[in-house]
Amino acid sequence: MPPTQAESVIKNIIREIGQECAAHGEVASETLVAFMVKAVVLDPRNGFNMDRTLIRSDVEKLVKVCVNRLLDDKNPSLATIKMQVYFDMNYTNREEFIEEHHRIMESKLGFIIKEITDNRACSREELESLYRKIVSYVLLRSGVGSPTDLKVVREATAALQSIFPQAELGTFLSLSKKEKEHQLKELSMIVTGIRLFNRETGKGGESIEYLPALLQEAIPATTQHIDSQLQIAQEQAYRYTAILEKVTENPFLAADLQQYMLKEALYNVRQYEIFLQIILSEIISCAQEVELLTKQLGALLEQLIMTVKSKTAVPTSQVFPIFIALSNVWTGFQDETVLIGILTNLTANLERFLGPHELLFPEEVMQDLLDEVTVKTDMIRLKEHMGERVHPMEFKRQQWLFPETTANFDKLLIQYRGFCGYTLATTDGLLLPGNQAIGILKYKEKYYTFNTRDAAYSFAENPEKYINLITEKAKKHAELIQLLELHEQFETLIPCSELKDTGKRFIKPITKSETSTQTDTHILPPTIVRSYEWNEWELRRKAIKLANLRRKVTHSVQTDLSHMRRENCSQVYPLKLVGTQCKREGSTAVPRPQIFIAGLRGGQSKTTGAVKVNLTRAVDET
């Protein structure tokens, strides 16, 4: 099937599944439906074979299975997948959050910017209207006060008139569109800085909320809420892990506990815990940024006070850069406020994906399951095996990393989010944290940790076996792909239907395709050296030409226009001393002529009068 046709079929399947869910009162996004289609196809228990074209019966079966899973609101696995899709759709790093916020703000200001830059005001009333629009733009862009508040508008107008009088509108209208936009932005920043300074000195700052104080209250409250939610999630994870460990040690309990979806519940609460930790790290970054901005704000205000003091006039070159810097710092506070709000809203929305726990595991059921079970925290598990350590000499084929021999040991990207791969593969999906103190296994440029030394030894004997077991387990539980960060493995995975055990090893087919690439002829701009010569005879000719310059004399002249303006100098090669030898030596000494010409540089008169002076000594004086 051609790629375009396959893509069309997939879109139709997703659309049909979405319509079926909507008919049953469940609204499912296209992203969630697409992920569920992938999860159902990957699961070998569903019997789909991606090596052949899907027929109508396959499509009907796929739609039916996906709809049934999407409508099962009591399944923790579905809640985990929904949580992962929601988080991926709504979370990004702080730089992209802030950049998106600025982009939205610019788009909201686009209409009033267009009105100002395209304005061709001529009459007095039109100029006054344009000036009022500039004031509104300044307030909207700064976000400090409402443009509908009369006191705020008066204060902003007074600040703007002090730096941009209405008389300068004519010069403003003569600028290009880009220059107008730049000047508007700069005016807005300066006015914001002036109003913030007035608020500090008690001479203005109407309706300006002091963001540093608000953030210093909001950040600890948000952190405390996330910490409490994180602690609850961790306690739930510890309890589920203890029950699953009990089932692993006593297989006879597996039949009794089959009605409980303990693994799915554990995956759900572990994913929730990971997302909370990510959000908490962002909140901590916000707190650090707010602390830095607060120091910068105080320093700038103090600098302004020292610069202005009681002066009636201050040069704009001194205060305008400080006002602009003050505005930038305040924008940083506004960005952190928006970011805190987004993260708080994200945390609140994640809680709704924990609903199945209350339905499946009320407190009475949990008390029965926890009977005679010791609940251990992750820290206790790490301390239990802290003394164990891998001996590298026992596995010379594998590379082991330890804290004292590895730089940036704590920054290594551990596979499976730090969970023990051996336990995950051999205990039907139990998640136990790996202990880095035991040693980190480096295998094919990837790093693995284990909860015990025995688990590390067993995994190191045949890593591929356990990696494949985890991959197969992720096919059955699609939420593990995101939870354990297995995206790289599933990008190149070819899902195939499992065959019956016939005693023969099944080899997955290798797909082939014809591809072509094209390389640009000249990717970089040409760099032709015009002075390059490949002919050595030409190089010799140039060398001889340069050598002949040694025999030349440089002359210089001065004209009436150039004399007395700069000193001229020339450089010549001195003549060679030539001497001859004869039978008889003789010598004569005559006075050396010393004749000078005075007045060549001229004087006060317009004409130049030269005087020849002969200072040659007489012969009898020598």
C-alpha positions as CSV (number, residue, x, y, z in Angstrom):
1,M,0.0,0.0,0.0
2,P,1.5,3.4,-0.9
3,P,2.3,5.7,2.0
4,T,-0.3,8.3,1.1
5,Q,-3.0,5.6,0.9
6,A,-2.0,4.1,4.2
7,E,-2.1,7.5,5.8
8,S,-5.6,8.1,4.5
9,V,-6.7,4.7,5.8
10,I,-5.3,5.5,9.3
11,K,-7.0,8.9,9.3
12,N,-10.3,7.2,8.5
13,I,-9.8,4.7,11.2
14,I,-9.1,7.4,13.8
15,R,-12.1,9.4,12.6
16,E,-14.4,6.4,12.9
17,I,-13.2,5.6,16.4
18,G,-13.7,9.2,17.5
19,Q,-17.2,9.1,16.1
20,E,-18.0,5.8,17.9
21,C,-16.7,7.2,21.2
22,A,-18.7,10.4,20.7
23,A,-21.8,8.4,20.1
24,H,-21.3,6.8,23.6
25,G,-20.8,10.2,25.2
26,E,-17.0,10.0,25.4
27,V,-15.0,12.8,23.7
28,A,-11.6,11.5,22.6
29,S,-9.0,13.6,21.0
30,E,-7.3,12.5,17.8
31,T,-4.0,12.2,19.6
32,L,-5.4,9.9,22.2
33,V,-7.2,7.8,19.5
34,A,-4.0,7.6,17.5
35,F,-2.0,6.4,20.5
36,M,-4.7,3.8,21.3
37,V,-4.6,2.5,17.8
38,K,-0.8,2.1,18.1
39,A,-1.2,0.4,21.5
40,V,-3.8,-2.1,20.2
41,V,-1.8,-3.0,17.1
42,L,1.4,-3.5,19.1
43,D,-0.3,-5.8,21.6
44,P,0.3,-9.3,20.3
45,R,-2.7,-10.6,22.1
46,N,-5.0,-8.8,19.6
47,G,-3.5,-10.7,16.7
48,F,-2.9,-7.9,14.2
49,N,-0.3,-8.4,11.6
50,M,1.2,-5.3,10.1
51,D,3.0,-7.2,7.4
52,R,-0.1,-7.4,5.3
53,T,-2.7,-5.0,4.2
54,L,-5.6,-4.6,6.6
55,I,-8.9,-5.9,5.2
56,R,-12.3,-4.6,6.2
57,S,-12.7,-7.3,9.0
58,D,-9.4,-6.2,10.5
59,V,-10.4,-2.6,10.4
60,E,-13.8,-3.4,12.1
61,K,-12.0,-5.4,14.8
62,L,-9.4,-2.6,15.4
63,V,-12.2,-0.1,15.7
64,K,-14.1,-2.3,18.1
65,V,-11.1,-3.0,20.3
66,C,-10.1,0.6,20.5
67,V,-13.6,1.8,21.3
68,N,-14.0,-0.7,24.1
69,R,-10.6,0.3,25.6
70,L,-11.4,4.0,25.3
71,L,-14.8,3.5,27.0
72,D,-13.4,1.5,29.9
73,D,-13.2,4.3,32.4
74,K,-12.4,1.9,35.3
75,N,-9.1,0.8,33.7
76,P,-6.0,2.4,35.2
77,S,-4.1,1.7,32.0
78,L,-6.4,4.0,30.0
79,A,-6.1,6.7,32.7
80,T,-2.3,6.5,32.4
81,I,-2.4,6.8,28.6
82,K,-4.8,9.8,28.9
83,M,-2.4,11.4,31.5
84,Q,0.6,10.9,29.2
85,V,-1.2,12.3,26.2
86,Y,-2.5,15.3,28.2
87,F,1.0,16.0,29.6
88,D,2.7,15.8,26.2
89,M,0.1,18.1,24.6
90,N,0.3,20.7,27.4
91,Y,3.9,20.7,28.8
92,T,7.1,22.0,27.3
93,N,10.2,23.5,28.8
94,R,10.2,27.0,30.4
95,E,11.8,28.7,27.4
96,E,9.1,27.5,25.0
97,F,6.4,28.4,27.5
98,I,7.7,32.0,27.8
99,E,8.3,32.2,24.0
100,E,4.7,31.1,23.3
101,H,3.4,33.6,25.8
102,H,5.3,36.4,24.1
103,R,4.0,35.3,20.7
104,I,0.4,35.3,22.0
105,M,0.9,38.8,23.4
106,E,2.4,40.1,20.1
107,S,-0.5,38.6,18.2
108,K,-3.0,40.4,20.5
109,L,-1.2,43.7,20.0
110,G,-1.0,43.3,16.2
111,F,-4.2,45.2,15.5
112,I,-3.4,48.3,17.5
113,I,0.2,48.3,16.1
114,K,-1.2,48.2,12.6
115,E,-3.6,51.1,13.4
116,I,-0.7,53.2,14.7
117,T,1.9,52.4,12.0
118,D,-0.5,52.7,9.1
119,N,-2.0,56.0,10.4
120,R,-1.7,59.0,8.2
121,A,-3.0,61.7,10.6
122,C,-2.9,65.3,9.4
123,S,-5.4,67.3,11.4
124,R,-5.1,68.2,15.1
125,E,-7.9,65.8,16.1
126,E,-6.4,62.9,14.2
127,L,-3.0,63.5,15.8
128,E,-4.6,63.6,19.3
129,S,-6.4,60.3,18.5
130,L,-3.1,58.8,17.4
131,Y,-1.4,59.9,20.6
132,R,-4.1,58.3,22.7
133,K,-3.7,55.0,20.8
134,I,0.0,55.1,21.5
135,V,-0.8,55.5,25.2
136,S,-3.1,52.5,25.0
137,Y,-0.5,50.5,23.3
138,V,2.1,51.4,25.9
139,L,-0.3,50.2,28.7
140,L,-1.3,47.0,26.9
141,R,2.2,46.0,26.1
142,S,3.6,46.7,29.5
143,G,0.7,44.9,31.3
144,V,1.1,47.4,34.1
145,G,-2.4,48.8,34.7
146,S,-5.6,48.8,32.7
147,P,-6.1,51.2,29.7
148,T,-9.7,51.7,30.9
149,D,-8.6,53.1,34.3
150,L,-8.5,56.9,34.0
151,K,-5.8,57.4,36.7
152,V,-3.6,54.9,35.0
153,V,-4.1,56.5,31.6
154,R,-3.3,60.0,33.0
155,E,-0.1,58.7,34.6
156,A,1.0,56.9,31.5
157,T,0.3,59.9,29.4
158,A,2.3,62.2,31.6
159,A,5.3,59.7,31.5
160,L,5.0,59.5,27.7
161,Q,4.9,63.2,27.2
162,S,8.1,63.6,29.2
163,I,10.0,61.5,26.7
164,F,7.8,61.8,23.6
165,P,5.9,65.1,23.3
166,Q,2.9,65.2,21.0
167,A,4.8,67.7,18.9
168,E,7.1,64.9,17.7
169,L,4.3,62.9,16.1
170,G,5.2,64.5,12.7
171,T,8.7,63.0,12.9
172,F,7.3,59.7,14.0
173,L,4.9,59.5,11.1
174,S,7.8,60.0,8.6
175,L,9.5,56.9,9.8
176,S,9.3,53.5,8.1
177,K,6.9,50.8,9.5
178,K,9.8,48.8,11.1
179,E,11.3,51.9,12.7
180,K,7.8,52.9,14.1
181,E,7.4,49.4,15.6
182,H,10.9,49.6,17.2
183,Q,10.3,53.1,18.6
184,L,6.9,52.1,20.0
185,K,8.5,49.1,21.8
186,E,11.2,51.3,23.2
187,L,8.8,54.0,24.3
188,S,6.7,51.4,26.1
189,M,9.7,50.0,28.0
190,I,10.8,53.5,29.0
191,V,7.3,54.5,30.2
192,T,7.1,51.2,32.2
193,G,10.4,51.9,33.8
194,I,9.4,55.5,34.7
195,R,6.1,54.2,36.3
196,L,7.9,51.5,38.3
197,F,10.4,54.1,39.5
198,N,7.6,56.5,40.5
199,R,5.9,53.7,42.4
200,E,9.2,53.0,44.3
201,T,9.6,56.7,45.2
202,G,5.9,57.1,46.1
203,K,5.1,59.5,43.3
204,G,2.9,57.3,41.2
205,G,2.6,53.7,40.1
206,E,-1.1,53.6,40.1
207,S,-2.6,50.0,40.0
208,I,0.8,48.3,39.8
209,E,0.8,45.1,41.8
210,Y,4.1,44.3,43.3
211,L,4.9,41.0,41.6
212,P,7.9,40.0,43.6
213,A,5.9,39.9,46.8
214,L,3.1,38.0,45.0
215,L,5.5,35.4,43.6
216,Q,7.2,35.0,47.0
217,E,3.8,33.9,48.4
218,A,2.6,31.9,45.4
219,I,5.8,29.8,44.8
220,P,6.0,28.3,48.4
221,A,2.2,27.6,48.3
222,T,2.5,25.8,44.9
223,T,5.6,23.9,46.1
224,Q,3.9,22.8,49.2
225,H,0.8,21.5,47.3
226,I,2.9,19.6,44.8
227,D,5.0,18.1,47.7
228,S,1.9,16.9,49.4
229,Q,0.5,15.4,46.2
230,L,3.9,13.8,45.5
231,Q,4.0,12.3,49.0
232,I,0.5,10.8,48.5
233,A,1.5,9.3,45.1
234,Q,4.7,7.8,46.5
235,E,2.8,6.2,49.4
236,Q,0.4,4.6,47.0
237,A,3.3,3.4,44.8
238,Y,5.0,1.9,47.9
239,R,1.8,0.0,48.9
240,Y,1.2,-1.4,45.4
241,T,4.8,-2.4,45.1
242,A,4.6,-4.3,48.4
243,I,1.5,-6.2,47.3
244,L,3.0,-7.1,44.0
245,E,6.2,-8.3,45.7
246,K,4.0,-10.5,47.9
247,V,2.3,-12.0,44.8
248,T,5.7,-12.6,43.2
249,E,7.0,-14.5,46.2
250,N,3.7,-16.5,46.5
251,P,2.4,-17.4,43.0
252,F,-0.8,-19.0,44.6
253,L,-2.0,-15.5,45.4
254,A,-1.9,-14.5,41.8
255,A,-5.3,-16.2,41.0
256,D,-6.9,-14.5,44.0
257,L,-5.6,-11.0,43.0
258,Q,-6.3,-11.4,39.3
259,Q,-9.4,-9.2,39.5
260,Y,-7.3,-6.3,40.8
261,M,-5.3,-4.4,38.2
262,L,-2.4,-3.8,40.5
263,K,0.3,-3.4,37.8
264,E,-1.8,-1.0,35.9
265,A,-2.5,1.0,39.1
266,L,1.3,1.0,39.9
267,Y,2.1,2.3,36.4
268,N,-0.5,5.0,36.8
269,V,0.7,6.3,40.1
270,R,4.4,6.0,39.1
271,Q,3.7,8.1,36.0
272,Y,1.9,10.7,38.0
273,E,4.8,10.8,40.4
274,I,7.3,11.4,37.5
275,F,5.2,14.2,36.1
276,L,4.9,15.9,39.5
277,Q,8.7,15.7,39.9
278,I,9.1,17.4,36.5
279,I,6.7,20.1,37.4
280,L,8.4,20.5,40.8
281,S,11.8,21.0,39.2
282,E,10.3,23.7,37.0
283,I,8.8,25.4,40.1
284,I,12.2,25.4,41.7
285,S,13.7,26.9,38.6
286,C,11.1,29.7,38.8
287,A,12.0,30.3,42.5
288,Q,15.7,30.7,41.5
289,E,14.8,33.0,38.7
290,V,12.6,35.2,40.9
291,E,15.3,35.5,43.5
292,L,17.8,36.6,40.8
293,L,15.2,39.1,39.3
294,T,14.5,40.5,42.8
295,K,18.2,41.3,43.3
296,Q,18.4,42.9,39.9
297,L,15.3,45.0,40.5
298,G,16.7,46.3,43.8
299,A,20.0,47.2,42.2
300,L,18.4,49.0,39.3
301,L,16.1,51.0,41.6
302,E,19.0,52.0,43.8
303,Q,21.0,53.0,40.8
304,L,18.1,55.2,39.5
305,I,17.7,56.9,42.9
306,M,21.5,57.6,43.1
307,T,21.4,59.0,39.5
308,V,18.3,61.2,39.9
309,K,18.5,62.3,43.5
310,S,17.2,65.8,43.7
311,K,18.3,66.9,40.2
312,T,15.8,68.9,38.1
313,A,17.2,67.5,34.8
314,V,19.1,64.3,34.1
315,P,20.7,63.4,30.7
316,T,18.6,60.8,28.8
317,S,21.7,58.8,28.0
318,Q,22.0,58.0,31.7
319,V,18.5,57.2,32.7
320,F,16.9,55.7,29.6
321,P,19.0,52.5,29.6
322,I,18.2,52.0,33.3
323,F,14.5,52.4,32.6
324,I,14.7,49.9,29.8
325,A,16.6,47.4,32.0
326,L,14.0,48.0,34.7
327,S,11.2,47.2,32.3
328,N,13.0,44.0,31.1
329,V,13.3,42.8,34.7
330,W,9.6,43.5,35.3
331,T,8.8,41.5,32.2
332,G,10.7,38.6,33.7
333,F,8.5,38.8,36.8
334,Q,5.4,38.7,34.5
335,D,6.8,35.7,32.7
336,E,7.4,33.8,35.9
337,T,3.9,34.7,37.1
338,V,2.4,33.2,33.9
339,L,4.6,30.2,34.1
340,I,3.6,29.5,37.7
341,G,-0.1,29.7,36.7
342,I,0.4,27.3,33.9
343,L,2.2,24.8,36.0
344,T,-0.4,25.1,38.8
345,N,-3.2,24.5,36.3
346,L,-1.3,21.5,34.8
347,T,-0.8,20.0,38.3
348,A,-4.5,20.3,39.1
349,N,-5.6,18.7,35.8
350,L,-3.3,15.7,36.3
351,E,-5.2,14.8,39.5
352,R,-8.3,13.8,37.5
353,F,-6.4,10.9,36.0
354,L,-6.2,9.2,39.4
355,G,-9.9,8.4,39.5
356,P,-9.7,4.6,39.0
357,H,-7.7,4.2,42.2
358,E,-10.7,5.2,44.4
359,L,-13.0,2.8,42.5
360,L,-10.7,-0.2,42.4
361,F,-8.8,0.2,45.7
362,P,-10.8,1.8,48.5
363,E,-9.2,1.8,51.9
364,E,-11.0,-1.4,53.0
365,V,-9.7,-3.3,50.0
366,M,-6.1,-2.0,50.5
367,Q,-6.1,-3.0,54.2
368,D,-7.1,-6.5,53.2
369,L,-4.4,-6.7,50.5
370,L,-1.7,-5.2,52.8
371,D,-2.4,-7.9,55.5
372,E,1.0,-9.2,56.7
373,V,2.8,-7.1,54.2
374,T,5.7,-4.8,55.0
375,V,5.6,-1.6,53.0
376,K,9.0,-0.2,52.1
377,T,9.9,3.1,50.7
378,D,12.4,3.6,47.8
379,M,14.9,5.0,50.3
380,I,14.7,1.9,52.5
381,R,15.2,-0.4,49.5
382,L,18.3,1.5,48.5
383,K,19.7,1.4,52.0
384,E,19.2,-2.4,52.2
385,H,21.6,-3.1,49.4
386,M,23.9,-0.1,49.9
387,G,26.8,-2.3,50.9
388,E,26.6,-4.6,47.9
389,R,28.7,-3.8,44.9
390,V,29.5,-5.3,41.5
391,H,33.0,-6.7,41.1
392,P,34.1,-5.7,37.6
393,M,36.6,-8.5,37.4
394,E,33.8,-11.1,37.3
395,F,32.5,-9.5,34.1
396,K,35.4,-8.4,32.0
397,R,33.3,-8.3,28.8
398,Q,31.0,-5.6,30.3
399,Q,31.9,-2.1,31.4
400,W,30.8,-1.0,34.9
401,L,30.7,2.6,36.1
402,F,31.2,3.8,39.7
403,P,30.9,7.2,41.4
404,E,34.6,7.5,42.2
405,T,35.8,6.5,38.7
406,T,33.2,8.3,36.5
407,A,32.9,12.0,35.9
408,N,29.3,13.4,35.9
409,F,28.1,10.1,37.5
410,D,24.9,11.7,38.7
411,K,24.1,13.1,35.3
412,L,24.1,9.9,33.3
413,L,20.9,9.1,31.4
414,I,19.7,5.9,33.0
415,Q,17.5,3.5,31.0
416,Y,13.9,2.7,32.2
417,R,13.9,6.0,34.2
418,G,16.2,4.4,36.8
419,F,14.1,1.3,37.4
420,C,15.7,-2.1,37.6
421,G,15.5,-3.8,34.2
422,Y,16.0,-7.3,35.5
423,T,13.2,-7.1,38.0
424,L,10.9,-5.5,35.4
425,A,11.6,-8.4,32.9
426,T,11.4,-11.3,35.4
427,T,8.6,-10.4,37.7
428,D,5.9,-9.6,35.2
429,G,6.3,-5.8,35.3
430,L,7.3,-4.9,38.8
431,L,8.9,-1.5,39.1
432,L,11.7,-1.3,41.7
433,P,14.2,1.6,41.8
434,G,17.8,0.9,40.7
435,N,20.6,1.5,43.1
436,Q,23.5,3.4,41.4
437,A,25.8,2.6,44.3
438,I,25.9,-1.1,43.2
439,G,27.3,0.0,39.9
440,I,26.0,1.1,36.5
441,L,26.2,-1.2,33.5
442,K,27.2,0.4,30.2
443,Y,25.9,-1.6,27.3
444,K,25.8,-0.4,23.8
445,E,26.3,3.2,24.9
446,K,23.3,2.9,27.3
447,Y,23.3,2.8,31.1
448,Y,21.3,0.4,33.3
449,T,20.9,0.2,37.1
450,F,19.7,-2.6,39.3
451,N,18.2,-3.0,42.8
452,T,20.5,-5.8,43.9
453,R,23.9,-7.2,42.9
454,D,22.4,-10.5,41.9
455,A,20.0,-8.8,39.5
456,A,23.0,-6.9,38.0
457,Y,24.9,-10.1,37.5
458,S,22.0,-11.9,35.9
459,F,21.3,-9.0,33.6
460,A,24.9,-8.6,32.6
461,E,25.1,-12.3,31.5
462,N,22.6,-11.7,28.7
463,P,21.5,-8.1,28.4
464,E,19.7,-8.6,25.0
465,K,17.4,-11.3,26.5
466,Y,16.1,-9.0,29.2
467,I,15.9,-5.9,26.9
468,N,13.7,-7.9,24.5
469,L,11.5,-9.2,27.4
470,I,10.9,-5.6,28.5
471,T,10.1,-4.6,24.9
472,E,7.6,-7.4,24.6
473,K,6.1,-6.4,27.9
474,A,5.7,-2.8,26.7
475,K,3.7,-4.1,23.7
476,K,1.1,-5.5,26.1
477,H,1.2,-2.4,28.3
478,A,1.5,0.6,26.0
479,E,1.8,3.0,28.9
480,L,5.2,1.6,29.6
481,I,6.5,3.2,26.4
482,Q,6.2,6.7,27.9
483,L,6.8,5.6,31.5
484,L,10.1,3.9,30.8
485,E,11.1,6.1,27.8
486,L,11.1,3.3,25.3
487,H,10.4,5.6,22.3
488,E,13.7,4.9,20.6
489,Q,13.1,1.1,20.6
490,F,9.6,1.4,19.2
491,E,10.5,3.8,16.4
492,T,12.1,1.0,14.4
493,L,10.0,-1.8,15.8
494,I,8.0,-3.8,13.2
495,P,5.0,-5.2,15.0
496,C,4.1,-8.7,13.9
497,S,1.5,-11.1,15.1
498,E,2.9,-13.8,17.4
499,L,3.0,-17.3,15.9
500,K,2.1,-20.5,17.7
501,D,4.9,-22.4,19.4
502,T,5.9,-24.9,16.7
503,G,9.4,-25.5,18.1
504,K,11.0,-23.3,15.4
505,R,12.5,-19.9,16.0
506,F,10.5,-17.2,14.3
507,I,12.6,-14.6,12.4
508,K,10.9,-11.3,11.9
509,P,10.9,-10.2,8.2
510,I,13.2,-7.5,7.0
511,T,11.5,-4.8,5.0
512,K,13.3,-3.2,2.0
513,S,12.6,0.0,0.2
514,E,14.2,2.0,-2.6
515,T,15.4,5.4,-1.5
516,S,17.2,8.2,-3.3
517,T,19.0,11.3,-2.2
518,Q,20.2,14.4,-3.9
519,T,23.2,16.5,-2.9
520,D,23.3,20.2,-3.8
521,T,26.2,21.1,-6.1
522,H,27.3,24.2,-4.3
523,I,26.1,24.3,-0.7
524,L,28.5,26.9,0.4
525,P,29.1,30.3,-1.3
526,P,32.1,30.2,-3.7
527,T,35.5,31.2,-2.3
528,I,37.6,31.9,-5.3
529,V,41.1,33.3,-4.6
530,R,41.9,35.5,-7.6
531,S,45.6,35.8,-6.7
532,Y,46.2,32.0,-6.7
533,E,48.7,30.8,-9.3
534,W,49.4,27.2,-10.2
535,N,52.1,27.8,-12.7
536,E,55.6,27.9,-11.1
537,W,57.0,30.0,-14.0
538,E,54.5,32.7,-13.3
539,L,55.5,32.6,-9.6
540,R,59.2,32.9,-10.6
541,R,58.3,35.9,-12.8
542,K,56.6,37.6,-9.9
543,A,59.6,36.9,-7.6
544,I,62.0,38.4,-10.1
545,K,59.7,41.4,-10.4
546,L,59.8,41.9,-6.7
547,A,63.6,41.5,-6.6
548,N,64.0,44.3,-9.2
549,L,62.4,46.7,-6.8
550,R,65.6,46.7,-4.7
551,R,67.3,48.6,-7.4
552,K,64.6,51.3,-7.7
553,V,64.5,54.7,-6.0
554,T,61.4,56.1,-4.5
555,H,60.7,59.8,-5.3
556,S,58.3,62.1,-3.5
557,V,57.1,65.6,-4.4
558,Q,55.1,68.2,-2.6
559,T,52.6,70.6,-4.1
560,D,51.2,73.9,-3.0
561,L,48.1,72.1,-1.8
562,S,49.9,69.4,0.2
563,H,52.8,71.1,1.8
564,M,52.7,71.9,5.5
565,R,49.9,69.4,6.0
566,R,51.7,66.1,6.8
567,E,55.2,64.8,6.9
568,N,56.4,62.8,3.8
569,C,59.1,60.2,4.0
570,S,60.7,57.8,1.5
571,Q,63.0,54.9,1.9
572,V,65.8,53.9,-0.5
573,Y,68.5,51.3,-0.5
574,P,71.9,52.9,0.2
575,L,74.6,52.6,-2.5
576,K,77.2,49.9,-2.2
577,L,80.7,50.9,-1.1
578,V,83.1,50.2,-4.0
579,G,86.8,50.2,-3.5
580,T,89.9,49.5,-5.6
581,Q,93.4,48.6,-4.6
582,C,96.6,49.8,-6.3
583,K,100.4,49.9,-5.6
584,R,100.4,53.3,-4.1
585,E,98.0,54.8,-1.6
586,G,97.0,58.4,-1.7
587,S,94.1,60.5,-0.5
588,T,92.9,64.1,-0.6
589,A,90.5,65.9,1.6
590,V,88.4,68.7,0.3
591,P,85.5,70.4,2.1
592,R,82.2,68.8,1.8
593,P,79.6,71.0,0.1
594,Q,76.9,72.2,2.4
595,I,74.3,74.2,0.5
596,F,70.8,74.7,1.9
597,I,67.7,76.3,0.5
598,A,65.5,78.2,3.0
599,G,61.9,79.3,2.6
600,L,60.6,76.4,0.6
601,R,57.7,75.8,3.1
602,G,56.5,79.4,2.6
603,G,55.5,81.9,5.1
604,Q,52.8,84.5,5.6
605,S,53.0,85.7,2.0
606,K,51.1,83.8,-0.7
607,T,54.2,83.5,-2.9
608,T,57.2,81.3,-2.0
609,G,60.6,83.0,-1.9
610,A,63.5,80.7,-1.7
611,V,66.9,81.8,-0.4
612,K,70.1,79.8,-1.2
613,V,72.6,79.6,1.7
614,N,76.1,78.2,1.2
615,L,77.7,76.9,4.4
616,T,80.6,75.1,2.8
617,R,83.9,75.6,4.7
618,A,86.9,77.1,3.1
619,V,89.7,74.8,1.9
620,D,92.3,76.2,4.3
621,E,90.0,75.5,7.3
622,T,89.9,71.7,6.7
